[in-house]
Amino acid sequence: MLESVAYESYGARLQIRSNDPEILRDADQCAQQALIGHLKPITSGPFDIVIDLIRDGSLYRMERNGEYMSSGPVEERSMKFLDGIIRISVGEYAKDLVILHAGAVAWQGKGLIFPADSFRGKSSLVSELVRAGAEYYSDDFAIIDRKGGLHPFPRPISMRTRDGRHDPYEVNPQDLRATVGRRAVPVRMVFFTEYRRHARWLPTVLSSGEGILKAITYTLPLRRDPDLCLKVLNTVAARAIMAKSHRGDARRTARFLLDFLDSVEK
């Protein structure tokens, strides 16, 4: 028999089901952490996302909306993977919002986002930006409303060790003496960058069309609601500088970006 918990987050409706009470309890805690309190319990459907965590003896299987996601020994089940599935699912099904896979900060009332895939240095750059005085919004999600306003999603910053093993660990923004954003700010810069060893800093300004095409790659709800996504991206592009460059040292890049943002009057 399956037991379940269910939530609404940013308008997305999520149900998690399991035939094992301990697994369901762990999944409930994972959802609370993944969405940093931006969720409320609900008791009935319909649901946009249904995640099943099924135990079969010493093994378990994870499915999302009936599609196989992962499996393995119960003792080695990874809540980290579930954390990512929950956040991506909410990002895909959020209502009246467009969520990009991107780091996000604010500087003197101007929003800066830098879309990138995982393991491309977003969190390292975010941490250096907040050390330099930027307000922390997110190291993973840029949440943008219909008017082009950037909303905070201030989860712990996910870092990786530099010993060659790249083990994950989390840093509380307050440990960096970060100021956490509390309100929506207009996005004034979209910068596409990723870490490359020995990279030269050569920022190139993109046209609105070029920037939108690049941003689409990181836009989570694109397949579900392409019209909303394109409207929001066009709104952002109309008043934001969009640029790209590979980067080296995160600290130097943070300073370059803030100086660049200071010059934005668009």
Backbone bond lengths (Angstrom), bond angles and torsions (degrees), N, CA, C in turn:
res aa  C-N    CA-C-N  psi(-1)  N-CA   C-N-CA  omega(-1)  CA-C   N-CA-C  phi
1 M - - - 1.467 - - 1.526 109.85 -
2 L 1.322 116.86 134.73 1.458 121.00 -178.97 1.522 110.70 -91.70
3 E 1.328 115.34 131.76 1.453 121.60 168.43 1.527 107.64 -103.41
4 S 1.332 116.65 162.30 1.462 117.75 -173.52 1.517 112.16 -149.29
5 V 1.327 114.47 159.60 1.462 124.13 166.80 1.523 105.98 -128.92
6 A 1.336 116.27 153.69 1.465 119.02 -177.15 1.517 109.73 -146.77
7 Y 1.347 114.90 149.84 1.460 120.88 -175.46 1.527 109.49 -145.38
8 E 1.332 113.29 163.41 1.454 121.25 165.26 1.515 107.97 -120.58
9 S 1.327 117.13 133.70 1.460 121.99 -179.84 1.523 108.67 -142.28
10 Y 1.327 116.73 121.34 1.467 121.95 -177.71 1.534 111.43 52.76
11 G 1.319 116.14 32.66 1.459 121.06 179.45 1.513 114.56 87.15
12 A 1.333 118.46 -13.47 1.461 122.13 176.93 1.524 109.29 -81.97
13 R 1.332 116.35 139.41 1.465 121.80 -177.22 1.527 108.61 -110.93
14 L 1.329 114.98 121.57 1.467 122.82 -170.38 1.524 110.37 -125.37
15 Q 1.331 116.32 133.19 1.464 122.06 173.17 1.525 108.91 -122.81
16 I 1.336 116.60 136.29 1.466 122.63 174.44 1.525 107.53 -117.61
17 R 1.335 116.44 128.76 1.467 121.35 -177.35 1.527 109.77 -124.60
18 S 1.338 115.07 147.99 1.463 119.65 175.76 1.526 109.67 -156.15
19 N 1.324 115.29 154.42 1.461 121.14 173.04 1.518 111.54 -96.27
20 D 1.344 117.16 9.12 1.464 122.20 -179.87 1.524 108.92 -127.86
21 P 1.344 118.97 116.72 1.470 121.03 -176.54 1.524 113.67 -59.66
22 E 1.332 117.50 -36.29 1.465 119.94 -178.99 1.529 110.82 -68.40
23 I 1.318 116.57 -42.71 1.464 119.77 177.72 1.522 110.18 -63.27
24 L 1.328 117.21 -41.08 1.464 120.26 179.69 1.520 110.82 -64.99
25 R 1.321 117.39 -38.76 1.470 120.66 178.19 1.525 110.58 -63.56
26 D 1.329 116.76 -44.12 1.470 120.07 177.16 1.531 110.90 -62.23
27 A 1.327 116.55 -39.84 1.462 120.64 -179.37 1.523 111.10 -66.69
28 D 1.329 117.07 -37.80 1.462 121.20 177.47 1.526 110.30 -62.18
29 Q 1.330 116.96 -45.99 1.466 120.74 177.48 1.525 110.58 -62.60
30 C 1.325 116.56 -38.39 1.464 121.05 179.34 1.525 110.69 -62.65
31 A 1.329 117.04 -42.88 1.466 120.60 179.71 1.520 111.13 -63.56
32 Q 1.332 116.89 -41.03 1.465 120.60 178.71 1.530 110.56 -60.35
33 Q 1.330 116.52 -41.63 1.462 120.66 -179.60 1.526 111.48 -74.05
34 A 1.332 116.72 -39.80 1.467 120.53 -176.71 1.518 111.38 -62.60
35 L 1.326 116.84 -36.08 1.465 121.04 -174.95 1.517 112.41 -107.31
36 I 1.336 116.72 11.72 1.472 125.57 173.90 1.529 113.34 38.22
37 G 1.334 114.96 47.26 1.453 119.01 175.26 1.509 115.28 86.00
38 H 1.335 118.13 -6.01 1.466 120.77 179.79 1.528 109.98 -85.19
39 L 1.320 116.03 57.98 1.452 120.31 178.10 1.519 108.91 -156.36
40 K 1.314 115.41 151.36 1.460 120.37 176.15 1.517 108.41 -130.27
41 P 1.333 117.32 141.58 1.464 119.74 179.19 1.528 110.99 -64.99
42 I 1.319 116.46 143.24 1.458 122.56 172.74 1.524 107.88 -131.03
43 T 1.312 116.55 161.22 1.466 119.88 -172.13 1.518 113.97 -116.56
44 S 1.333 117.83 -6.13 1.460 118.76 -177.92 1.521 110.67 -150.89
45 G 1.337 115.02 162.54 1.446 121.65 179.41 1.510 111.87 -83.01
46 P 1.336 116.35 -169.49 1.467 126.28 5.52 1.520 112.42 -74.76
47 F 1.335 115.69 160.39 1.453 121.94 -178.87 1.530 110.21 -117.45
48 D 1.317 115.32 140.23 1.462 120.44 173.87 1.520 111.26 -76.86
49 I 1.324 115.66 -36.90 1.462 121.80 -175.69 1.518 108.90 -130.17
50 V 1.327 117.00 130.33 1.465 122.39 173.12 1.521 107.36 -124.35
51 I 1.330 116.05 118.25 1.466 121.71 178.82 1.521 108.29 -107.58
52 D 1.331 117.05 122.91 1.461 122.76 178.08 1.520 109.84 -106.18
53 L 1.324 115.81 130.84 1.460 123.35 176.24 1.527 106.62 -120.60
54 I 1.315 116.63 98.02 1.456 122.23 -169.51 1.526 110.19 -106.51
55 R 1.339 114.89 124.22 1.467 119.97 176.45 1.524 109.53 -93.48
56 D 1.339 115.22 135.40 1.460 122.44 175.59 1.519 107.20 -134.22
57 G 1.332 116.06 92.22 1.457 120.81 -175.31 1.516 110.85 67.58
58 S 1.327 117.15 -121.50 1.467 121.25 -178.86 1.526 112.27 -91.99
59 L 1.330 117.16 2.97 1.458 121.24 -178.01 1.531 110.53 -114.50
60 Y 1.339 115.43 159.84 1.460 119.62 172.96 1.528 108.74 -136.92
61 R 1.329 114.85 160.82 1.460 121.82 -179.57 1.526 108.67 -135.26
62 M 1.326 116.82 138.63 1.461 121.77 177.29 1.523 109.51 -112.51
63 E 1.339 115.36 131.86 1.457 121.66 174.95 1.522 109.37 -129.63
64 R 1.333 116.15 148.63 1.464 121.46 173.63 1.516 108.38 -124.54
65 N 1.330 115.12 119.41 1.469 120.94 -176.61 1.525 111.55 49.57
66 G 1.345 114.76 42.34 1.453 121.29 176.90 1.511 115.39 81.37
67 E 1.324 117.71 -1.69 1.467 121.69 -179.07 1.526 110.04 -100.27
68 Y 1.318 116.29 130.21 1.466 121.54 179.82 1.525 110.86 -60.55
69 M 1.351 116.03 133.89 1.457 121.04 178.86 1.521 112.24 -116.58
70 S 1.341 117.66 -46.22 1.466 120.03 -178.89 1.522 108.95 -166.73
71 S 1.339 115.80 168.82 1.464 121.64 175.65 1.516 108.48 -158.80
72 G 1.339 115.67 166.57 1.454 120.04 178.80 1.510 111.56 163.12
73 P 1.349 117.03 -177.02 1.461 120.72 177.33 1.527 111.47 -61.79
74 V 1.327 116.48 141.06 1.461 121.35 179.83 1.521 110.54 -57.27
75 E 1.347 117.21 -41.51 1.461 120.82 -176.53 1.524 112.42 -64.86
76 E 1.327 117.32 -21.99 1.460 120.76 -176.47 1.531 112.19 -107.57
77 R 1.329 116.12 13.17 1.473 118.72 -177.56 1.524 109.77 -58.73
78 S 1.302 115.09 140.39 1.462 120.66 -174.43 1.520 110.27 -107.30
79 M 1.324 116.34 109.32 1.453 120.16 173.64 1.529 110.65 -71.94
80 K 1.333 117.08 -19.85 1.463 120.12 177.31 1.527 109.91 -63.55
81 F 1.313 116.68 -41.67 1.466 120.03 178.18 1.524 110.46 -65.93
82 L 1.335 116.75 -42.48 1.462 120.50 177.63 1.523 110.82 -62.11
83 D 1.329 117.07 -39.69 1.468 121.87 176.72 1.530 110.11 -53.36
84 G 1.322 116.18 -47.76 1.457 119.96 -179.71 1.520 112.50 -65.46
85 I 1.332 117.08 -40.69 1.465 121.02 179.20 1.521 110.55 -62.73
86 I 1.330 117.25 -41.65 1.466 120.90 -179.97 1.521 110.40 -63.39
87 R 1.331 117.22 -47.77 1.466 119.87 -177.07 1.528 111.63 -65.89
88 I 1.317 116.75 -43.57 1.462 119.58 179.01 1.525 110.81 -63.29
89 S 1.337 116.60 -40.11 1.462 120.49 179.85 1.521 111.30 -62.75
90 V 1.326 116.86 -45.66 1.462 120.11 177.65 1.524 109.87 -63.89
91 G 1.331 116.94 -39.26 1.459 120.28 177.29 1.516 112.61 -60.47
92 E 1.321 117.05 -35.40 1.463 120.98 -179.63 1.525 112.34 -74.00
93 Y 1.341 116.95 -33.27 1.464 120.50 -171.29 1.525 113.97 -110.67
94 A 1.318 119.04 6.21 1.465 120.93 177.30 1.526 110.02 -58.19
95 K 1.323 115.83 145.35 1.465 121.14 -176.85 1.527 110.92 -98.91
96 D 1.339 116.16 134.39 1.471 123.50 175.99 1.523 112.98 60.20
97 L 1.315 117.09 21.41 1.459 122.96 177.27 1.521 108.44 -136.71
98 V 1.320 115.79 150.03 1.459 121.19 172.42 1.524 107.48 -116.46
99 I 1.314 115.63 125.30 1.462 121.31 -176.14 1.524 109.06 -114.63
100 L 1.322 114.95 125.65 1.457 121.86 178.69 1.519 109.83 -108.66
101 H 1.325 114.92 147.47 1.462 120.83 172.25 1.526 106.33 -76.61
102 A 1.335 116.13 96.71 1.468 119.95 -170.58 1.516 110.46 -161.79
103 G 1.319 115.85 150.11 1.453 120.57 166.09 1.512 109.22 -76.93
104 A 1.344 116.53 155.89 1.465 119.12 -176.03 1.524 110.51 -152.15
105 V 1.333 115.48 133.39 1.464 122.55 174.66 1.524 107.56 -141.33
106 A 1.326 115.51 171.21 1.464 120.99 172.89 1.518 108.62 -127.77
107 W 1.316 115.68 145.46 1.457 122.35 -179.68 1.519 108.15 -136.43
108 Q 1.339 115.31 111.85 1.463 121.43 179.03 1.529 111.62 52.05
109 G 1.328 114.67 45.44 1.453 120.91 176.09 1.510 115.64 81.12
110 K 1.342 117.46 6.13 1.464 121.75 179.88 1.525 109.00 -113.49
111 G 1.323 116.07 131.34 1.451 120.50 179.00 1.517 112.30 -84.35
112 L 1.326 115.78 137.43 1.463 123.14 175.43 1.515 107.67 -124.42
113 I 1.323 117.23 124.37 1.455 120.55 174.39 1.522 108.85 -123.40
114 F 1.330 115.76 148.29 1.461 119.57 176.71 1.529 108.83 -134.78
115 P 1.340 115.27 94.49 1.462 120.97 179.89 1.527 111.38 -64.90
116 A 1.328 115.43 140.34 1.465 120.72 177.37 1.519 108.67 -170.12
117 D 1.320 115.70 158.02 1.456 120.83 174.02 1.523 110.33 -72.74
118 S 1.324 116.03 171.87 1.459 121.05 175.12 1.530 110.14 -63.96
119 F 1.328 115.82 153.34 1.467 123.33 178.14 1.527 112.67 64.74
120 R 1.331 116.98 29.97 1.462 120.97 177.97 1.523 111.93 -116.02
121 G 1.333 116.85 9.47 1.456 119.69 172.58 1.516 115.76 94.39
122 K 1.344 118.27 14.55 1.467 119.74 -179.48 1.524 111.81 -60.43
123 S 1.329 116.26 -47.33 1.467 119.74 -175.53 1.524 111.99 -66.57
124 S 1.326 117.07 -38.10 1.471 119.81 177.42 1.519 110.76 -62.57
125 L 1.325 116.43 -41.93 1.458 120.01 -179.74 1.526 110.91 -69.33
126 V 1.326 117.54 -40.83 1.466 120.63 176.38 1.518 110.69 -58.37
127 S 1.328 117.07 -45.66 1.464 119.75 -177.31 1.523 111.34 -62.55
128 E 1.334 117.82 -37.46 1.465 119.89 178.42 1.529 111.45 -72.90
129 L 1.316 117.29 -34.10 1.463 119.91 176.86 1.525 111.40 -64.77
130 V 1.333 117.51 -42.48 1.469 118.26 -179.95 1.526 110.77 -72.64
131 R 1.321 117.77 -30.94 1.470 119.38 173.51 1.525 110.68 -63.05
132 A 1.331 116.35 -31.13 1.468 120.89 -179.88 1.525 112.44 -83.16
133 G 1.337 116.78 -1.18 1.456 119.77 174.74 1.510 116.39 112.95
134 A 1.331 118.13 -2.31 1.465 120.01 177.75 1.523 110.39 -71.13
135 E 1.322 116.30 152.49 1.461 121.22 174.49 1.524 109.27 -79.07
136 Y 1.321 115.68 137.51 1.461 120.73 -178.27 1.524 110.43 -84.39
137 Y 1.337 115.55 128.32 1.464 121.28 174.68 1.526 111.62 -114.08
138 S 1.313 118.89 -46.80 1.458 121.23 177.37 1.520 109.82 -172.93
139 D 1.325 116.04 153.87 1.467 119.37 172.28 1.527 111.06 -104.14
140 D 1.355 116.64 5.39 1.459 118.06 -172.34 1.522 114.36 -145.12
141 F 1.335 117.50 -31.40 1.463 122.25 -176.43 1.515 110.30 -123.65
142 A 1.324 117.31 126.16 1.463 121.43 166.82 1.521 106.75 -103.08
143 I 1.328 116.21 110.59 1.461 122.41 -176.61 1.524 108.05 -99.52
144 I 1.333 116.86 116.64 1.464 122.10 -171.81 1.526 109.50 -124.09
145 D 1.336 115.83 131.49 1.461 120.03 -179.98 1.529 110.90 -89.42
146 R 1.329 115.92 -179.36 1.465 121.41 -175.71 1.523 112.98 -61.27
147 K 1.341 116.92 -26.47 1.460 120.86 -178.66 1.525 112.71 -89.47
148 G 1.329 116.62 2.45 1.460 120.01 -179.20 1.509 113.42 86.07
149 G 1.339 117.12 16.06 1.457 120.92 178.67 1.521 111.90 -84.34
150 L 1.329 116.40 135.66 1.463 123.68 179.39 1.523 109.32 -91.53
151 H 1.333 117.11 125.55 1.463 122.44 -177.74 1.529 110.37 -106.91
152 P 1.338 117.77 146.54 1.466 120.42 -178.45 1.524 112.93 -73.17
153 F 1.319 115.35 143.49 1.464 123.74 170.61 1.528 106.07 -139.47
154 P 1.355 116.17 71.53 1.474 120.65 -165.52 1.525 114.60 -85.28
155 R 1.305 116.40 63.36 1.459 119.87 176.88 1.531 109.14 -73.81
156 P 1.347 118.38 165.05 1.467 119.60 173.90 1.525 111.14 -55.04
157 I 1.319 115.96 144.62 1.462 121.06 -177.54 1.526 109.13 -77.78
158 S 1.312 116.51 125.50 1.461 122.12 -176.43 1.526 109.66 -90.78
159 M 1.324 116.16 111.90 1.461 121.93 -177.99 1.528 110.28 -112.44
160 R 1.328 115.71 170.56 1.464 121.38 175.99 1.524 109.61 -133.73
161 T 1.324 114.65 145.96 1.456 119.60 -178.70 1.523 110.18 -66.12
162 R 1.338 115.58 156.80 1.464 121.11 -178.71 1.524 112.03 -107.44
163 D 1.344 116.06 25.57 1.462 120.74 -177.68 1.523 112.64 -94.25
164 G 1.337 116.24 10.68 1.455 119.91 -177.93 1.513 113.73 93.65
165 R 1.344 116.94 -17.36 1.467 120.20 179.76 1.527 111.50 -90.70
166 H 1.330 116.71 -22.73 1.472 122.36 177.56 1.527 112.19 57.08
167 D 1.334 115.67 39.82 1.462 119.75 177.78 1.525 109.88 -69.78
168 P 1.341 117.98 137.79 1.467 120.17 -178.29 1.523 112.31 -78.26
169 Y 1.320 115.55 146.61 1.460 121.99 169.64 1.520 107.60 -151.89
170 E 1.329 116.58 162.88 1.459 120.63 -175.64 1.517 110.98 -114.45
171 V 1.326 115.14 146.50 1.461 122.63 178.15 1.523 107.72 -121.81
172 N 1.325 116.40 125.62 1.458 120.32 175.25 1.524 108.95 -71.34
173 P 1.326 119.03 131.20 1.471 120.16 -179.96 1.525 113.31 -53.70
174 Q 1.339 116.56 -33.73 1.466 119.46 179.99 1.524 112.04 -65.63
175 D 1.341 116.81 -26.36 1.462 119.62 177.34 1.524 111.79 -67.02
176 L 1.327 116.38 -20.66 1.467 121.56 175.98 1.522 111.23 -95.72
177 R 1.341 115.32 8.96 1.470 121.77 -175.48 1.522 110.63 57.80
178 A 1.308 115.23 36.47 1.461 120.69 -177.65 1.519 111.07 -78.62
179 T 1.307 115.76 144.69 1.460 122.28 166.48 1.521 107.06 -90.47
180 V 1.323 116.29 124.84 1.460 120.91 -177.03 1.521 109.77 -93.07
181 G 1.332 116.82 130.99 1.459 121.24 179.17 1.516 111.90 -61.63
182 R 1.334 116.07 143.41 1.467 121.25 -178.43 1.524 112.89 -121.35
183 R 1.319 118.21 -11.26 1.464 120.21 -174.18 1.525 109.46 -139.97
184 A 1.325 114.46 164.29 1.465 119.28 177.55 1.524 110.43 -73.51
185 V 1.325 116.04 139.29 1.466 121.96 176.40 1.525 108.19 -129.04
186 P 1.334 118.04 151.89 1.467 119.64 179.02 1.526 111.45 -69.76
187 V 1.317 116.30 137.97 1.465 120.56 175.52 1.520 108.14 -74.54
188 R 1.336 116.55 119.83 1.459 121.48 -179.23 1.521 112.93 -113.44
189 M 1.332 116.80 -8.85 1.460 118.65 175.96 1.522 109.48 -149.93
190 V 1.327 114.96 134.74 1.459 122.76 171.77 1.521 105.83 -121.12
191 F 1.324 116.56 112.91 1.465 120.25 -174.89 1.524 109.17 -119.18
192 F 1.325 115.70 122.08 1.459 121.64 179.64 1.524 107.75 -94.84
193 T 1.318 115.68 112.36 1.466 118.97 -176.84 1.516 109.72 -149.54
194 E 1.302 116.16 152.31 1.451 122.01 172.35 1.518 108.64 -150.03
195 Y 1.319 114.38 156.93 1.464 119.85 -176.15 1.526 110.84 -73.48
196 R 1.320 115.18 133.17 1.463 123.03 169.72 1.524 107.32 -136.26
197 R 1.288 116.83 128.12 1.458 120.26 179.00 1.530 109.86 -60.31
198 H 1.322 115.48 132.29 1.466 123.59 -179.78 1.539 112.73 64.86
199 A 1.330 116.85 19.56 1.471 119.13 -179.78 1.521 110.93 -67.70
200 R 1.320 116.16 145.38 1.464 121.90 173.06 1.521 108.42 -90.80
201 W 1.321 115.62 140.30 1.461 121.74 179.73 1.521 108.27 -84.30
202 L 1.340 116.35 102.27 1.461 122.20 -177.07 1.531 109.13 -131.15
203 P 1.328 117.92 74.75 1.469 119.63 -177.31 1.523 112.35 -65.41
204 T 1.313 114.96 132.98 1.457 122.70 178.56 1.519 108.62 -120.59
205 V 1.324 116.83 124.00 1.463 120.79 178.35 1.524 109.18 -75.82
206 L 1.336 115.74 134.49 1.457 122.30 -179.47 1.525 110.56 -100.69
207 S 1.312 116.06 152.87 1.459 119.39 169.94 1.528 108.74 -70.67
208 S 1.320 116.36 163.66 1.468 119.70 178.28 1.524 110.92 -57.11
209 G 1.323 116.85 -43.23 1.458 120.46 -179.94 1.516 112.60 -63.22
210 E 1.345 116.36 -43.54 1.467 120.00 178.52 1.522 110.78 -63.33
211 G 1.335 116.16 -42.09 1.457 120.03 -179.39 1.514 112.50 -65.06
212 I 1.322 116.49 -42.11 1.465 119.98 179.06 1.524 110.79 -63.61
213 L 1.329 117.48 -42.63 1.465 120.35 179.25 1.524 111.39 -61.14
214 K 1.334 117.28 -39.06 1.462 119.71 178.07 1.527 110.56 -70.69
215 A 1.333 117.54 -39.78 1.465 120.94 -177.56 1.523 112.04 -66.48
216 I 1.317 117.20 -31.44 1.467 121.17 -179.40 1.524 111.29 -54.85
217 T 1.327 116.27 -36.11 1.464 121.30 -178.68 1.523 112.02 -56.76
218 Y 1.323 117.43 -30.75 1.462 122.23 -173.75 1.531 112.72 -106.52
219 T 1.337 117.40 10.18 1.457 122.36 -174.29 1.526 109.82 -93.10
220 L 1.326 117.01 109.80 1.462 121.27 -169.46 1.531 114.35 -65.73
221 P 1.346 120.42 -43.30 1.469 118.59 -175.86 1.528 114.73 -87.64
222 L 1.327 118.28 18.18 1.465 121.00 -172.20 1.527 112.29 -58.46
223 R 1.320 118.22 -45.88 1.467 119.96 -177.41 1.524 111.92 -69.02
224 R 1.331 116.84 -33.72 1.464 120.13 -177.80 1.518 112.03 -76.96
225 D 1.336 117.49 -40.37 1.468 120.64 -175.47 1.529 109.73 -142.60
226 P 1.344 117.30 71.66 1.468 119.58 -176.99 1.520 113.27 -63.45
227 D 1.336 118.06 -33.36 1.467 119.87 -179.05 1.524 111.12 -62.58
228 L 1.333 116.90 -48.32 1.466 120.08 178.69 1.520 110.47 -61.26
229 C 1.332 117.21 -43.87 1.464 120.52 -178.14 1.524 111.07 -59.55
230 L 1.317 117.06 -46.27 1.465 119.93 -178.26 1.523 111.29 -68.05
231 K 1.325 117.81 -37.08 1.464 120.13 177.25 1.525 110.64 -62.25
232 V 1.324 116.74 -46.05 1.465 120.25 -178.57 1.524 110.70 -67.20
233 L 1.328 117.69 -43.55 1.464 120.00 179.12 1.523 111.19 -63.45
234 N 1.315 117.70 -36.97 1.466 120.08 175.97 1.522 111.40 -66.20
235 T 1.326 117.12 -38.64 1.466 120.68 176.81 1.522 110.61 -61.98
236 V 1.331 116.34 -44.24 1.466 120.57 178.09 1.523 110.37 -63.16
237 A 1.332 116.75 -46.54 1.468 120.70 -176.16 1.522 112.34 -64.20
238 A 1.335 117.22 -25.85 1.462 120.37 -177.72 1.520 112.62 -69.07
239 R 1.347 117.79 -21.17 1.464 118.48 -176.98 1.524 113.51 -132.45
240 A 1.321 117.10 5.90 1.465 119.93 -178.69 1.519 110.81 -114.13
241 I 1.321 115.85 145.42 1.458 121.39 166.65 1.521 107.63 -74.52
242 M 1.320 117.29 133.27 1.460 122.24 177.13 1.524 107.13 -121.00
243 A 1.329 115.91 126.43 1.464 119.93 -173.69 1.519 109.70 -149.02
244 K 1.347 115.67 170.98 1.461 120.30 -179.39 1.516 110.07 -147.14
245 S 1.317 115.85 152.82 1.466 123.58 170.39 1.519 108.37 -174.80
246 H 1.318 117.58 144.28 1.457 119.79 165.36 1.523 107.67 -69.28
247 R 1.316 116.13 160.58 1.459 119.24 -179.00 1.518 110.42 -137.27
248 G 1.337 113.79 158.67 1.445 120.52 171.89 1.520 109.80 -105.68
249 D 1.322 116.86 -112.00 1.459 122.66 -176.34 1.530 111.76 -58.60
250 A 1.342 116.36 129.62 1.467 120.77 -176.49 1.522 112.02 -67.22
251 R 1.327 117.67 -35.47 1.467 119.73 -177.63 1.528 111.09 -66.02
252 R 1.316 117.18 -45.91 1.464 120.02 178.60 1.524 110.61 -65.33
253 T 1.327 116.59 -39.95 1.462 119.85 179.52 1.521 111.09 -62.64
254 A 1.328 117.10 -40.40 1.465 120.72 179.14 1.522 110.67 -58.65
255 R 1.325 116.33 -43.60 1.463 119.53 -179.77 1.531 111.23 -65.97
256 F 1.337 116.48 -41.88 1.462 120.30 176.86 1.531 110.79 -58.69
257 L 1.323 116.23 -45.41 1.461 120.27 -176.93 1.523 111.91 -64.89
258 L 1.323 117.41 -41.83 1.463 119.67 179.82 1.526 110.86 -67.72
259 D 1.326 117.03 -38.68 1.470 119.35 175.67 1.529 110.48 -63.79
260 F 1.328 115.99 -40.90 1.459 121.17 178.00 1.530 110.24 -62.28
261 L 1.332 115.96 -43.84 1.460 120.38 -179.42 1.521 111.24 -65.43
262 D 1.330 117.13 -33.07 1.470 120.42 176.40 1.525 111.62 -59.60
263 S 1.330 115.83 -29.17 1.465 119.55 -176.41 1.526 112.87 -85.80
264 V 1.333 116.79 -5.38 1.458 120.36 -175.38 1.520 109.95 -79.42
265 E 1.297 116.27 119.75 1.467 121.17 176.01 1.518 110.83 -119.54
266 K 1.316 115.60 1.20 1.463 120.15 -174.90 1.517 110.75 -64.95
